[in-house]
Amino acid sequence: MGKIKSFEDLEVWQIGKDLIVPIYSLCKRFPKEEVFGLTSQVKRAALSVVANIAEGFGRFHYLDKAKFYLNARGSLYELKSHLLVAKELGFFENKDIQEILQKIENLSVKINNLIESTRRRAKQQ
């Protein structure tokens, strides 16, 4: 992989961005009365993942970067929680979110790796 010049070059940002379209498609299946409730929360959490990665990339100090990457991981887990609750509420079936949940798991590992490497760089400063 070439030199990373922008947050858009980060694999974690790309994977997070690629989650947004299926998440928005899934949200269309939620009941209309959830538009300001769970639907909004699911969308917000998905967008927060990529937004925090981008904001962290833009920070100068490594510990500051790591803080935003931690926020991204927290939003990712929030997204997973919302999806599991929506499934329990009967908005869709397990098979409808299996691929999304697998991508979330993959992304969480990659964000953890990014957090650890960023913290290591902070110690080297």
C-alpha positions in Angstrom: 0.0 0.0 0.0 1.2 3.5 -0.8 1.7 6.3 1.6 -1.4 7.4 3.4 -2.1 11.0 2.6 -5.7 11.4 3.6 -8.3 9.7 5.9 -9.8 8.3 2.7 -6.6 6.2 2.2 -7.2 4.5 5.6 -8.6 1.0 5.2 -10.7 1.4 8.4 -12.4 4.5 6.9 -13.1 2.7 3.6 -14.7 -0.3 5.4 -16.7 2.0 7.6 -17.9 4.0 4.6 -18.9 0.8 2.8 -21.1 -0.1 5.7 -23.2 3.0 5.3 -25.2 2.1 2.2 -26.3 -1.3 3.5 -27.2 0.3 6.9 -29.3 3.0 5.2 -31.0 0.3 3.1 -31.8 -1.8 6.2 -33.2 1.3 7.9 -35.8 1.6 5.2 -37.3 -1.5 6.6 -37.8 0.0 10.1 -41.4 1.1 11.0 -42.2 4.7 10.2 -42.7 5.5 13.8 -39.0 4.7 14.5 -37.8 7.4 12.1 -36.9 9.7 15.0 -35.9 6.9 17.3 -34.0 3.8 16.4 -33.7 4.6 12.7 -32.0 7.9 13.5 -29.7 6.3 16.1 -28.6 3.6 13.7 -27.7 6.0 11.0 -26.0 8.4 13.4 -23.9 5.6 14.8 -22.8 4.4 11.4 -21.9 8.0 10.3 -20.1 8.6 13.6 -17.7 5.7 12.9 -16.3 7.3 9.7 -16.5 10.8 11.1 -14.4 10.0 14.1 -11.8 8.2 12.0 -11.6 11.2 9.7 -11.4 13.6 12.6 -8.7 11.5 14.3 -6.7 11.5 11.2 -6.8 15.3 11.1 -5.4 15.6 14.6 -1.7 16.4 15.1 -0.8 14.5 18.3 -1.0 10.7 18.4 -2.8 10.5 21.7 -5.4 12.9 20.3 -5.7 10.8 17.2 -6.2 7.7 19.4 -9.0 9.3 21.3 -11.0 9.8 18.2 -10.2 6.2 17.0 -11.6 5.1 20.4 -14.7 7.1 19.8 -15.0 5.4 16.4 -14.8 2.0 18.0 -17.4 3.0 20.6 -19.8 4.2 17.8 -19.2 0.9 16.0 -20.3 -1.1 19.1 -23.2 1.2 19.5 -24.2 0.5 15.9 -24.0 -3.3 16.6 -26.1 -2.9 19.7 -28.8 -0.9 17.9 -28.9 -3.6 15.1 -29.3 -6.4 17.6 -32.1 -4.5 19.4 -33.9 -3.8 16.1 -33.7 -7.5 15.3 -35.2 -8.4 18.6 -38.0 -5.9 17.9 -38.7 -7.9 14.8 -37.7 -5.2 12.3 -35.7 -7.9 10.3 -34.3 -11.4 10.8 -30.8 -12.5 11.7 -30.0 -13.5 8.1 -30.7 -9.9 7.1 -27.8 -8.5 9.2 -25.3 -11.4 9.2 -23.1 -9.8 6.6 -23.2 -6.4 8.3 -22.4 -7.9 11.7 -19.4 -9.7 10.1 -18.2 -6.5 8.6 -18.6 -4.8 12.0 -16.5 -7.5 13.6 -13.8 -7.2 11.0 -13.8 -3.4 11.3 -13.6 -3.6 15.1 -10.4 -5.6 14.9 -8.9 -3.2 12.4 -9.8 -0.2 14.5 -8.2 -1.9 17.5 -5.0 -2.4 15.5 -5.1 1.3 14.5 -5.6 2.4 18.1 -2.6 0.2 19.3 -0.3 1.4 16.5 -1.2 5.0 17.2 -0.6 4.6 20.9 2.8 3.0 20.1 3.7 6.0 17.9 2.7 8.3 20.8 5.2 6.6 23.1 8.0 7.0 20.4 7.5 10.8 20.3 
